[in-house]
Amino acid sequence: MSKLLLSINILLLISLWIFTGTHYSGLPDTIPTHFDFHGEVDGQGHKRMIWFLPAIATFIFLLFVSLSRMPNSPMLNVPKEFRKKEPLGIMLFSMLIPLQLLLGSIVMESISVAQNKKDGLSNFSFVLVGMLFVVIGINIFIMYRKKRNEEV
């Protein structure tokens, strides 16, 4: 299961870079770089800033892949049951999917706003934030239950 989730994350990351690369030349010199809580643009920057979110996605991806291969890392505060490659990979890669979808959505919508096809972020970005919190919450709940079972 962790290999499947890893494969999905690899495809999402590659898609993010390809999408950004194919649309970069058509961007105006100034693009939206920040959105307020209502999804309206409240910050702009040079079009080079569009590479910032794919770079963040790549950094987090590499961090999670590294952590999944080091179950005894001091960076992890997880129960013993999760200090195995498979459960740790499932936990990390399941959290990474909604995060990558969120970053990809923001890149796509930033490009649409820059090209005057949209006015701001859609509600889909907020749905993805909610999905991210749900996945994190489920993982915390599972870890809590496993930890309680270890203590008994």
DSSP file (Angstrom, degrees, kcal/mol; ACC not computed):
  #  RESIDUE AA STRUCTURE BP1 BP2  ACC     N-H-->O    O-->H-N    N-H-->O    O-->H-N    TCO  KAPPA ALPHA  PHI   PSI    X-CA   Y-CA   Z-CA
    1    1 A M     >        0   0    0      0, 0.0     4,-2.4     0, 0.0     5,-0.2   0.000 360.0 360.0 360.0 -40.6    0.0    0.0    0.0
    2    2 A S  H  >  +     0   0    0      1,-0.2     4,-2.4     2,-0.2     5,-0.1   0.859 360.0  53.6 -65.6 -31.9    2.8    2.4    0.8
    3    3 A K  H  > S+     0   0    0      2,-0.2     4,-2.4     1,-0.2    -1,-0.2   0.882 108.4  49.8 -67.7 -37.1    4.3    1.8   -2.6
    4    4 A L  H  > S+     0   0    0      2,-0.2     4,-2.3     1,-0.2    -2,-0.2   0.940 112.6  46.3 -64.2 -46.8    1.0    2.6   -4.3
    5    5 A L  H  X S+     0   0    0     -4,-2.4     4,-2.2     1,-0.2    -2,-0.2   0.883 112.0  51.7 -63.4 -38.2    0.8    5.9   -2.3
    6    6 A L  H  X S+     0   0    0     -4,-2.4     4,-2.4     2,-0.2    -1,-0.2   0.917 109.0  50.7 -63.3 -43.0    4.4    6.7   -3.1
    7    7 A S  H  X S+     0   0    0     -4,-2.4     4,-2.4     2,-0.2    -2,-0.2   0.906 109.3  50.6 -61.7 -42.5    3.7    6.1   -6.9
    8    8 A I  H  X S+     0   0    0     -4,-2.3     4,-2.4     1,-0.2    -1,-0.2   0.918 111.1  49.1 -61.0 -43.2    0.6    8.4   -6.7
    9    9 A N  H  X S+     0   0    0     -4,-2.2     4,-2.5     2,-0.2    -2,-0.2   0.880 109.1  52.0 -65.4 -38.2    2.8   11.1   -5.0
   10   10 A I  H  X S+     0   0    0     -4,-2.4     4,-2.6     2,-0.2     5,-0.2   0.933 111.0  47.8 -62.4 -45.2    5.5   10.7   -7.7
   11   11 A L  H  X S+     0   0    0     -4,-2.4     4,-2.5     1,-0.2    -2,-0.2   0.906 111.9  49.8 -62.8 -41.7    2.9   11.2  -10.4
   12   12 A L  H  X S+     0   0    0     -4,-2.4     4,-2.2     2,-0.2    -1,-0.2   0.916 112.2  47.7 -62.9 -42.5    1.4   14.2   -8.7
   13   13 A L  H  X S+     0   0    0     -4,-2.5     4,-2.1     2,-0.2    -2,-0.2   0.927 113.1  47.1 -66.0 -45.2    4.9   15.8   -8.3
   14   14 A I  H  X S+     0   0    0     -4,-2.6     4,-2.7     1,-0.2     5,-0.2   0.918 112.1  51.4 -61.5 -42.9    5.9   15.2  -11.9
   15   15 A S  H  X S+     0   0    0     -4,-2.5     4,-3.0    -5,-0.2     5,-0.3   0.890 107.4  53.2 -61.8 -39.7    2.5   16.5  -13.1
   16   16 A L  H  X S+     0   0    0     -4,-2.2     4,-2.2     2,-0.2    -1,-0.2   0.928 112.1  44.0 -61.9 -45.5    3.0   19.7  -11.0
   17   17 A W  H  X S+     0   0    0     -4,-2.1     4,-2.6     2,-0.2    -2,-0.2   0.910 115.6  47.6 -67.1 -41.9    6.4   20.4  -12.5
   18   18 A I  H  X S+     0   0    0     -4,-2.7     4,-2.7     2,-0.2     5,-0.2   0.937 112.6  48.7 -65.4 -45.8    5.3   19.6  -16.1
   19   19 A F  H  X S+     0   0    0     -4,-3.0     4,-1.4     1,-0.2    -2,-0.2   0.933 114.1  46.1 -59.5 -46.1    2.1   21.8  -15.7
   20   20 A T  H  X S+     0   0    0     -4,-2.2     4,-1.1    -5,-0.3     3,-0.2   0.925 114.0  48.9 -62.9 -44.2    4.2   24.7  -14.3
   21   21 A G  H  X S+     0   0    0     -4,-2.6     4,-0.5     1,-0.2     3,-0.2   0.877 109.9  50.2 -64.6 -38.7    6.8   24.3  -17.0
   22   22 A T  H  < S+     0   0    0     -4,-2.7    -1,-0.2     1,-0.2    -2,-0.2   0.766 117.7  39.5 -73.7 -23.3    4.3   24.2  -19.9
   23   23 A H  H >< S+     0   0    0     -4,-1.4     3,-0.6    -3,-0.2     4,-0.3   0.535  92.0  88.5-100.6  -8.0    2.5   27.3  -18.8
   24   24 A Y  H >< S+     0   0    0     -4,-1.1     3,-1.7     1,-0.2    -2,-0.1   0.908  84.4  52.2 -60.4 -46.0    5.5   29.4  -17.6
   25   25 A S  T 3< S+     0   0    0     -4,-0.5    -1,-0.2     1,-0.3    -2,-0.1   0.772 106.9  54.7 -66.0 -24.4    6.3   31.0  -21.0
   26   26 A G  T <  S+     0   0    0     -3,-0.6    -1,-0.3    -4,-0.2    -2,-0.2   0.419  86.8 105.6 -88.2   2.1    2.7   32.2  -21.3
   27   27 A L  S <  S-     0   0    0     -3,-1.7     4,-0.1    -4,-0.3    20,-0.1  -0.542  73.3-118.1 -82.3 146.5    2.6   34.0  -18.0
   28   28 A P        -     0   0    0      0, 0.0    -1,-0.1     0, 0.0    19,-0.1  -0.315  35.5-101.7 -70.2 167.7    2.7   37.8  -17.7
   29   29 A D  S    S+     0   0    0     17,-0.1    18,-1.8     1,-0.1     2,-0.5   0.813 110.7  51.5 -63.2 -29.7    5.7   39.2  -15.9
   30   30 A T  E    S+A   46   0A   0     16,-0.2    16,-0.2    17,-0.1    -1,-0.1  -0.939  70.3 172.2-113.4 128.1    3.6   39.8  -12.7
   31   31 A I  E     -A   45   0A   0     14,-2.9    14,-2.5    -2,-0.5     2,-0.3  -0.878  41.3 -89.7-128.0 160.4    1.6   37.0  -11.2
   32   32 A P  E     +A   44   0A   0      0, 0.0    12,-0.3     0, 0.0    82,-0.1  -0.536  40.3 172.8 -69.1 133.7   -0.4   36.5   -8.1
   33   33 A T  E     +     0   0A   0     10,-2.7     2,-0.3     1,-0.3    11,-0.2   0.481  62.3  32.3-118.5  -9.0    1.7   35.1   -5.3
   34   34 A H  E     -A   43   0A   0      9,-1.5     8,-2.3    76,-0.0     9,-1.1  -0.995  59.3-161.9-152.0 144.1   -0.6   35.3   -2.3
   35   35 A F  E     -A   41   0A   0     -2,-0.3     6,-0.2     6,-0.3    85,-0.0  -0.949  18.4-129.6-125.3 145.5   -4.3   35.0   -1.7
   36   36 A D    >   -     0   0    0      4,-3.0     3,-2.0    -2,-0.4     6,-0.0  -0.177  43.5 -84.3 -82.7-175.8   -6.4   36.1    1.3
   37   37 A F  T 3  S+     0   0    0      1,-0.3    -1,-0.1     2,-0.1    -2,-0.0   0.727 129.8  54.7 -63.7 -22.8   -8.9   34.0    3.2
   38   38 A H  T 3  S-     0   0    0      2,-0.1    -1,-0.3     3,-0.0     3,-0.1   0.399 120.2-107.3 -91.9   2.4  -11.6   34.9    0.7
   39   39 A G  S <  S+     0   0    0     -3,-2.0    82,-2.6     1,-0.3     2,-0.3   0.563  75.7 135.9  85.0   8.9   -9.4   33.6   -2.2
   40   40 A E  B     -B  120   0B   0     80,-0.2    -4,-3.0     1,-0.1    -1,-0.3  -0.664  63.7-100.5 -92.4 147.6   -8.7   37.1   -3.6
   41   41 A V  E     +A   35   0A   0     78,-0.6    -6,-0.3    -2,-0.3     3,-0.1  -0.446  46.9 160.4 -66.4 127.8   -5.3   38.1   -4.7
   42   42 A D  E     +     0   0A   0     -8,-2.3     2,-0.3     1,-0.3    -7,-0.2   0.196  62.8  40.8-132.5  15.7   -3.5   40.2   -2.1
   43   43 A G  E     -A   34   0A   0     -9,-1.1   -10,-2.7    -7,-0.0    -9,-1.5  -0.942  59.4-171.8-160.3 141.3    0.1   39.8   -3.2
   44   44 A Q  E     +A   32   0A   0     -2,-0.3     2,-0.3   -12,-0.3   -14,-0.0  -0.932  10.2 163.2-133.0 156.9    1.9   39.8   -6.5
   45   45 A G  E     -A   31   0A   0    -14,-2.5   -14,-2.9    -2,-0.3   -11,-0.0  -0.909  45.7 -55.4-156.3-177.8    5.4   39.0   -7.7
   46   46 A H  E >   -A   30   0A   0     -2,-0.3     3,-2.3   -16,-0.2   -16,-0.2  -0.314  54.0-110.9 -66.9 152.7    7.6   38.1  -10.6
   47   47 A K  G >  S+     0   0    0    -18,-1.8     3,-1.8     1,-0.3     4,-0.2   0.711 112.4  75.4 -62.7 -19.2    6.5   35.1  -12.7
   48   48 A R  G >  S+     0   0    0      1,-0.3     3,-1.7   -19,-0.2    -1,-0.3   0.768  80.0  74.0 -60.6 -23.4    9.6   33.2  -11.4
   49   49 A M  G X  S+     0   0    0     -3,-2.3     3,-1.7     1,-0.3     4,-0.5   0.661  74.4  79.7 -66.0 -14.9    7.7   32.9   -8.1
   50   50 A I  G <  S+     0   0    0     -3,-1.8     3,-0.3     1,-0.3    -1,-0.3   0.753  86.0  60.8 -64.3 -21.6    5.5   30.3   -9.8
   51   51 A W  G <> S+     0   0    0     -3,-1.7     4,-1.9    -4,-0.2    -1,-0.3   0.586  84.2  82.1 -79.0 -10.4    8.3   27.8   -9.2
   52   52 A F  H <> S+     0   0    0     -3,-1.7     4,-2.2     1,-0.2    -1,-0.2   0.921  90.0  46.6 -63.8 -46.5    8.2   28.3   -5.4
   53   53 A L  H  > S+     0   0    0     -4,-0.5     4,-2.7    -3,-0.3     5,-0.2   0.910 111.6  49.6 -68.4 -42.3    5.3   25.9   -4.8
   54   54 A P  H  > S+     0   0    0      0, 0.0     4,-2.2     0, 0.0    -1,-0.2   0.890 111.5  51.5 -60.8 -34.8    6.7   23.0   -6.9
   55   55 A A  H  X S+     0   0    0     -4,-1.9     4,-2.4     2,-0.2    -2,-0.2   0.910 110.6  47.4 -66.5 -41.0   10.0   23.5   -5.1
   56   56 A I  H  X S+     0   0    0     -4,-2.2     4,-2.6     2,-0.2     5,-0.3   0.924 111.5  51.2 -63.8 -43.9    8.2   23.3   -1.7
   57   57 A A  H  X S+     0   0    0     -4,-2.7     4,-2.3     1,-0.2    -2,-0.2   0.897 111.2  48.3 -59.7 -40.9    6.3   20.2   -2.9
   58   58 A T  H  X S+     0   0    0     -4,-2.2     4,-2.8     2,-0.2     5,-0.2   0.916 110.9  50.2 -66.9 -43.4    9.6   18.6   -3.9
   59   59 A F  H  X S+     0   0    0     -4,-2.4     4,-2.4     2,-0.2    -2,-0.2   0.939 113.7  44.5 -59.9 -48.0   11.3   19.4   -0.6
   60   60 A I  H  X S+     0   0    0     -4,-2.6     4,-2.7     2,-0.2     5,-0.2   0.897 112.8  52.7 -65.8 -39.4    8.4   17.9    1.4
   61   61 A F  H  X S+     0   0    0     -4,-2.3     4,-2.6    -5,-0.3    -2,-0.2   0.949 111.5  45.2 -58.8 -50.2    8.3   14.9   -0.8
   62   62 A L  H  X S+     0   0    0     -4,-2.8     4,-2.4     1,-0.2    -2,-0.2   0.877 112.8  52.0 -63.6 -37.7   12.0   14.2   -0.4
   63   63 A L  H  X S+     0   0    0     -4,-2.4     4,-2.7    -5,-0.2    -1,-0.2   0.941 112.0  45.2 -62.0 -47.8   11.7   14.8    3.3
   64   64 A F  H  X S+     0   0    0     -4,-2.7     4,-2.3     2,-0.2    -2,-0.2   0.882 112.4  50.9 -66.6 -38.4    8.8   12.3    3.6
   65   65 A V  H  X S+     0   0    0     -4,-2.6     4,-1.0    -5,-0.2    -1,-0.2   0.930 112.3  47.8 -63.5 -43.7   10.6    9.7    1.4
   66   66 A S  H >< S+     0   0    0     -4,-2.4     3,-0.7     1,-0.2     4,-0.4   0.929 112.6  48.2 -61.7 -45.7   13.7   10.0    3.6
   67   67 A L  H >< S+     0   0    0     -4,-2.7     3,-1.2     1,-0.2     6,-0.3   0.866 105.7  58.2 -64.1 -35.8   11.7    9.7    6.8
   68   68 A S  H 3< S+     0   0    0     -4,-2.3    -1,-0.2     1,-0.3    21,-0.2   0.764 107.4  48.3 -66.3 -22.8    9.8    6.6    5.5
   69   69 A R  T << S+     0   0    0     -4,-1.0    -1,-0.3    -3,-0.7    -2,-0.2   0.484 110.2  53.6 -94.1  -4.3   13.2    4.9    5.0
   70   70 A M    X   +     0   0    0     -3,-1.2     3,-2.0    -4,-0.4    -1,-0.2  -0.628  61.2 169.7-127.9  73.4   14.4    5.8    8.5
   71   71 A P  T 3  S+     0   0    0      0, 0.0    -1,-0.1     0, 0.0    13,-0.1   0.718  78.2  53.1 -61.3 -20.8   11.7    4.6   10.9
   72   72 A N  T 3  S+     0   0    0     -3,-0.1    11,-0.1    11,-0.0    -5,-0.0   0.170  78.1 138.7 -99.7  18.6   13.9    5.2   14.0
   73   73 A S    X   -     0   0    0     -3,-2.0     3,-1.6    -6,-0.3    -3,-0.0  -0.355  58.7-133.6 -62.5 138.8   14.6    8.8   13.1
   74   74 A P  T 3  S+     0   0    0      0, 0.0    -1,-0.1     0, 0.0    -2,-0.0   0.625 102.8  72.3 -68.1 -10.6   14.5   11.2   16.0
   75   75 A M  T 3  S+     0   0    0      2,-0.0     2,-0.5    -8,-0.0    -2,-0.1   0.636  86.4  80.1 -75.8 -12.7   12.4   13.5   13.9
   76   76 A L    <   -     0   0    0     -3,-1.6     2,-0.5     2,-0.1     7,-0.0  -0.821  55.0-172.4-102.6 131.2    9.5   11.1   14.2
   77   77 A N        +     0   0    0     -2,-0.5    -1,-0.0     2,-0.0    -2,-0.0  -0.715  42.1 129.9-116.3  77.3    7.3   11.0   17.3
   78   78 A V        -     0   0    0     -2,-0.5    -2,-0.1     1,-0.1     5,-0.0  -0.905  61.7 -92.7-129.4 155.2    5.2    8.0   16.5
   79   79 A P    >   -     0   0    0      0, 0.0     3,-1.6     0, 0.0     4,-0.4  -0.170  43.1-103.4 -62.1 162.0    4.3    4.8   18.4
   80   80 A K  G >  S+     0   0    0      1,-0.3     3,-1.7     2,-0.2    67,-0.0   0.851 120.4  64.0 -55.3 -37.0    6.5    1.7   18.1
   81   81 A E  G 3  S+     0   0    0      1,-0.3    -1,-0.3    62,-0.1     3,-0.2   0.782 103.3  48.7 -60.2 -26.4    3.9    0.1   15.8
   82   82 A F  G <  S+     0   0    0     -3,-1.6     2,-0.6     1,-0.2    -1,-0.3   0.468  84.9  91.0 -92.2  -3.0    4.6    2.9   13.3
   83   83 A R    <   +     0   0    0     -3,-1.7     2,-0.3    -4,-0.4    -1,-0.2  -0.137  69.5  92.2 -88.1  41.5    8.3    2.5   13.4
   84   84 A K  S  > S-     0   0    0     -2,-0.6     4,-2.1    -3,-0.2     5,-0.3  -0.949  86.2-116.7-127.9 150.7    8.2    0.0   10.6
   85   85 A K  H  > S+     0   0    0     -2,-0.3     4,-2.7     1,-0.2     5,-0.2   0.886 107.3  49.8 -58.7 -44.6    8.6    1.0    6.9
   86   86 A E  H  > S+     0   0    0      2,-0.2     4,-2.5     1,-0.2     5,-0.2   0.965 115.3  38.7 -65.9 -54.9    5.2    0.0    5.7
   87   87 A P  H  > S+     0   0    0      0, 0.0     4,-2.3     0, 0.0    -1,-0.2   0.887 118.7  50.2 -64.3 -34.8    2.9    1.7    8.3
   88   88 A L  H  X S+     0   0    0     -4,-2.1     4,-2.8     2,-0.2     5,-0.2   0.918 110.9  49.0 -67.0 -42.0    5.2    4.7    8.4
   89   89 A G  H  X S+     0   0    0     -4,-2.7     4,-2.8    -5,-0.3     5,-0.3   0.911 110.6  50.5 -62.6 -42.7    5.1    5.0    4.6
   90   90 A I  H  X S+     0   0    0     -4,-2.5     4,-1.8    -5,-0.2    -1,-0.2   0.931 113.1  46.4 -60.7 -45.1    1.3    4.7    4.6
   91   91 A M  H  X S+     0   0    0     -4,-2.3     4,-1.4    -5,-0.2    -2,-0.2   0.958 118.0  40.5 -62.6 -51.6    1.0    7.5    7.2
   92   92 A L  H  X S+     0   0    0     -4,-2.8     4,-1.6     1,-0.2    -2,-0.2   0.930 118.1  45.1 -65.8 -46.6    3.5    9.8    5.5
   93   93 A F  H  X S+     0   0    0     -4,-2.8     4,-1.3    -5,-0.2    -1,-0.2   0.784 108.7  56.7 -73.8 -25.7    2.4    9.3    1.9
   94   94 A S  H  < S+     0   0    0     -4,-1.8    -1,-0.2    -5,-0.3    -2,-0.2   0.845 110.4  45.5 -71.2 -31.7   -1.3    9.5    2.7
   95   95 A M  H  X S+     0   0    0     -4,-1.4     4,-1.1    -5,-0.2    -2,-0.2   0.804 108.7  57.7 -76.1 -29.2   -0.7   12.9    4.2
   96   96 A L  H  X S+     0   0    0     -4,-1.6     4,-2.9     1,-0.2     5,-0.3   0.829  94.3  65.8 -72.2 -31.9    1.4   14.0    1.3
   97   97 A I  H  X S+     0   0    0     -4,-1.3     4,-2.5     1,-0.2     5,-0.2   0.956 105.3  40.1 -59.4 -54.6   -1.3   13.3   -1.3
   98   98 A P  H  > S+     0   0    0      0, 0.0     4,-2.3     0, 0.0    -1,-0.2   0.855 115.3  54.3 -65.6 -29.4   -3.7   16.1   -0.2
   99   99 A L  H  X S+     0   0    0     -4,-1.1     4,-2.5     2,-0.2    -2,-0.2   0.935 110.9  44.4 -66.6 -44.6   -0.8   18.4    0.4
  100  100 A Q  H  X S+     0   0    0     -4,-2.9     4,-2.7     2,-0.2     5,-0.2   0.891 112.5  52.2 -66.8 -38.0    0.5   17.9   -3.2
  101  101 A L  H  X S+     0   0    0     -4,-2.5     4,-2.5    -5,-0.3    -1,-0.2   0.910 110.4  49.4 -61.9 -40.7   -3.1   18.3   -4.5
  102  102 A L  H  X S+     0   0    0     -4,-2.3     4,-2.4     2,-0.2    -2,-0.2   0.947 112.5  45.5 -63.1 -49.4   -3.4   21.6   -2.6
  103  103 A L  H  X S+     0   0    0     -4,-2.5     4,-2.1     1,-0.2    -2,-0.2   0.900 114.5  49.2 -62.9 -39.9   -0.1   23.0   -3.9
  104  104 A G  H  X S+     0   0    0     -4,-2.7     4,-2.7     2,-0.2    -1,-0.2   0.898 110.0  51.2 -64.8 -40.4   -1.0   21.9   -7.4
  105  105 A S  H  X S+     0   0    0     -4,-2.5     4,-2.7     2,-0.2     5,-0.2   0.909 109.7  49.8 -62.4 -42.6   -4.4   23.5   -7.2
  106  106 A I  H  X S+     0   0    0     -4,-2.4     4,-2.5     2,-0.2    -1,-0.2   0.905 111.4  48.9 -64.9 -40.9   -2.9   26.7   -6.0
  107  107 A V  H  X S+     0   0    0     -4,-2.1     4,-2.3     2,-0.2    -2,-0.2   0.945 112.9  47.7 -62.1 -47.3   -0.4   26.7   -8.9
  108  108 A M  H  X S+     0   0    0     -4,-2.7     4,-2.1     1,-0.2    -2,-0.2   0.921 115.5  43.9 -60.2 -45.1   -3.1   26.0  -11.4
  109  109 A E  H  X S+     0   0    0     -4,-2.7     4,-2.5     2,-0.2    -1,-0.2   0.848 110.4  55.2 -72.9 -32.6   -5.4   28.7  -10.1
  110  110 A S  H  X S+     0   0    0     -4,-2.5     4,-2.6    -5,-0.2    -1,-0.2   0.913 109.6  47.8 -62.6 -41.7   -2.5   31.2   -9.8
  111  111 A I  H  X S+     0   0    0     -4,-2.3     4,-1.8     2,-0.2    -2,-0.2   0.908 111.4  50.5 -65.1 -41.6   -1.8   30.6  -13.5
  112  112 A S  H  <>S+     0   0    0     -4,-2.1     5,-3.1     2,-0.2     6,-0.9   0.902 112.4  46.6 -63.0 -40.6   -5.5   31.0  -14.3
  113  113 A V  H ><5S+     0   0    0     -4,-2.5     3,-1.8     4,-0.2    -2,-0.2   0.919 110.5  52.6 -66.9 -42.7   -5.7   34.3  -12.4
  114  114 A A  H 3<5S+     0   0    0     -4,-2.6    -1,-0.2     1,-0.3    -2,-0.2   0.837 110.3  48.4 -62.0 -31.9   -2.5   35.6  -14.0
  115  115 A Q  T 3<5S-     0   0    0     -4,-1.8    -1,-0.3    -5,-0.2    -2,-0.2   0.254 117.2-115.5 -91.7  12.4   -3.9   34.8  -17.4
  116  116 A N  T < 5S+     0   0    0     -3,-1.8    -3,-0.2     2,-0.2    -2,-0.1   0.773  84.2 120.0  59.8  30.4   -7.2   36.6  -16.5
  117  117 A K  S   <S+     0   0    0     -5,-3.1     2,-0.3    -6,-0.2    -4,-0.2   0.651  78.7  21.5 -92.6 -19.1   -9.3   33.4  -16.7
  118  118 A K        -     0   0    0     -6,-0.9    -2,-0.2    -9,-0.1    -1,-0.1  -0.920  64.3-138.0-141.4 164.8  -10.3   33.6  -13.1
  119  119 A D  S    S-     0   0    0     -2,-0.3   -78,-0.6     1,-0.2     2,-0.3   0.719  76.4 -35.7 -96.6 -25.4  -10.6   36.3  -10.3
  120  120 A G  B    S-B   40   0B   0    -80,-0.1    -1,-0.2   -85,-0.0   -80,-0.2  -0.939  87.3 -35.2-173.2-170.3   -9.2   34.3   -7.4
  121  121 A L        -     0   0    0    -82,-2.6     2,-0.1    -2,-0.3   -15,-0.1  -0.404  56.3-131.2 -68.7 144.0   -8.9   30.9   -5.7
  122  122 A S    >   -     0   0    0     -2,-0.1     3,-1.0     1,-0.1     4,-0.5  -0.363  28.0-101.8 -85.5 173.5  -11.9   28.6   -5.9
  123  123 A N  T 3> S+     0   0    0      1,-0.2     4,-1.9     2,-0.2     3,-0.3   0.648 110.7  82.5 -70.0 -14.5  -13.5   26.9   -2.9
  124  124 A F  H 3> S+     0   0    0      1,-0.2     4,-2.3     2,-0.2    -1,-0.2   0.862  85.2  57.2 -59.3 -36.1  -11.7   23.7   -4.1
  125  125 A S  H <> S+     0   0    0     -3,-1.0     4,-1.9     1,-0.2    -1,-0.2   0.893 106.7  48.4 -61.8 -39.2   -8.5   24.9   -2.4
  126  126 A F  H  > S+     0   0    0     -4,-0.5     4,-2.2    -3,-0.3    -1,-0.2   0.845 108.3  54.2 -70.8 -32.8  -10.4   25.1    0.9
  127  127 A V  H  X S+     0   0    0     -4,-1.9     4,-2.5     2,-0.2    -2,-0.2   0.907 108.5  49.9 -63.7 -41.4  -11.8   21.6    0.4
  128  128 A L  H  X S+     0   0    0     -4,-2.3     4,-2.4     2,-0.2    -2,-0.2   0.867 108.0  52.4 -66.8 -36.3   -8.3   20.3   -0.1
  129  129 A V  H  X S+     0   0    0     -4,-1.9     4,-2.2     2,-0.2    -1,-0.2   0.933 111.2  47.8 -62.5 -44.1   -7.2   22.1    3.1
  130  130 A G  H  X S+     0   0    0     -4,-2.2     4,-2.3     1,-0.2    -2,-0.2   0.905 110.4  51.7 -61.0 -42.0  -10.0   20.3    4.9
  131  131 A M  H  X S+     0   0    0     -4,-2.5     4,-2.5     2,-0.2    -1,-0.2   0.891 107.9  52.6 -62.2 -40.1   -9.1   17.0    3.3
  132  132 A L  H  X S+     0   0    0     -4,-2.4     4,-2.5     1,-0.2    -1,-0.2   0.927 110.3  47.3 -60.9 -45.9   -5.5   17.5    4.5
  133  133 A F  H  X S+     0   0    0     -4,-2.2     4,-2.7     2,-0.2    -2,-0.2   0.870 110.8  52.2 -65.2 -36.4   -6.7   18.1    8.1
  134  134 A V  H  X S+     0   0    0     -4,-2.3     4,-2.7     2,-0.2    -2,-0.2   0.937 111.0  46.7 -64.0 -46.2   -9.0   15.0    7.9
  135  135 A V  H  X S+     0   0    0     -4,-2.5     4,-2.2     2,-0.2    -2,-0.2   0.918 114.2  47.4 -63.5 -43.4   -6.1   12.8    6.8
  136  136 A I  H  X S+     0   0    0     -4,-2.5     4,-2.4     2,-0.2    -1,-0.2   0.927 112.5  50.3 -62.2 -44.0   -3.8   14.2    9.5
  137  137 A G  H  X S+     0   0    0     -4,-2.7     4,-2.6     2,-0.2    -2,-0.2   0.900 109.4  50.3 -61.1 -42.6   -6.6   13.7   12.1
  138  138 A I  H  X S+     0   0    0     -4,-2.7     4,-2.6     1,-0.2    -1,-0.2   0.921 111.2  48.9 -62.6 -43.4   -7.2   10.1   11.0
  139  139 A N  H  X S+     0   0    0     -4,-2.2     4,-2.4     2,-0.2    -2,-0.2   0.898 111.6  48.9 -64.1 -39.9   -3.5    9.3   11.3
  140  140 A I  H  X S+     0   0    0     -4,-2.4     4,-2.6     2,-0.2    -2,-0.2   0.920 111.5  50.0 -64.4 -42.9   -3.3   10.9   14.7
  141  141 A F  H  X S+     0   0    0     -4,-2.6     4,-2.3     2,-0.2    -2,-0.2   0.921 111.4  48.1 -61.4 -44.8   -6.3    8.9   15.8
  142  142 A I  H  X S+     0   0    0     -4,-2.6     4,-2.3     1,-0.2    -1,-0.2   0.912 113.0  48.5 -62.7 -42.9   -4.8    5.7   14.6
  143  143 A M  H  X S+     0   0    0     -4,-2.4     4,-2.7     2,-0.2    -2,-0.2   0.906 110.1  51.9 -64.0 -40.9   -1.5    6.4   16.3
  144  144 A Y  H  X S+     0   0    0     -4,-2.6     4,-2.3     1,-0.2    -2,-0.2   0.922 111.2  47.0 -61.4 -44.5   -3.3    7.3   19.5
  145  145 A R  H  X S+     0   0    0     -4,-2.3     4,-2.0     2,-0.2    -1,-0.2   0.899 112.9  48.8 -65.3 -40.6   -5.2    4.0   19.5
  146  146 A K  H  X S+     0   0    0     -4,-2.3     4,-1.9     2,-0.2    -2,-0.2   0.905 111.1  50.5 -65.2 -41.0   -2.0    2.0   18.7
  147  147 A K  H  X S+     0   0    0     -4,-2.7     4,-1.8     1,-0.2    -2,-0.2   0.909 109.6  50.3 -64.5 -41.9   -0.1    3.7   21.5
  148  148 A R  H  X S+     0   0    0     -4,-2.3     4,-1.1     1,-0.2    -1,-0.2   0.890 109.6  51.3 -62.9 -38.6   -2.9    3.0   24.0
  149  149 A N  H  < S+     0   0    0     -4,-2.0    -1,-0.2     1,-0.2    -2,-0.2   0.847 107.9  52.8 -67.5 -33.3   -2.8   -0.7   22.9
  150  150 A E  H  < S+     0   0    0     -4,-1.9    -1,-0.2     1,-0.2    -2,-0.2   0.872 107.8  51.3 -66.8 -36.5    0.9   -0.8   23.4
  151  151 A E  H  <        0   0    0     -4,-1.8    -1,-0.2     1,-0.2    -2,-0.2   0.744 360.0 360.0 -74.2 -23.5    0.6    0.6   27.0
  152  152 A V     <        0   0    0     -4,-1.1    -1,-0.2    -5,-0.1    -2,-0.2   0.474 360.0 360.0 -79.6 360.0   -2.0   -2.1   27.9
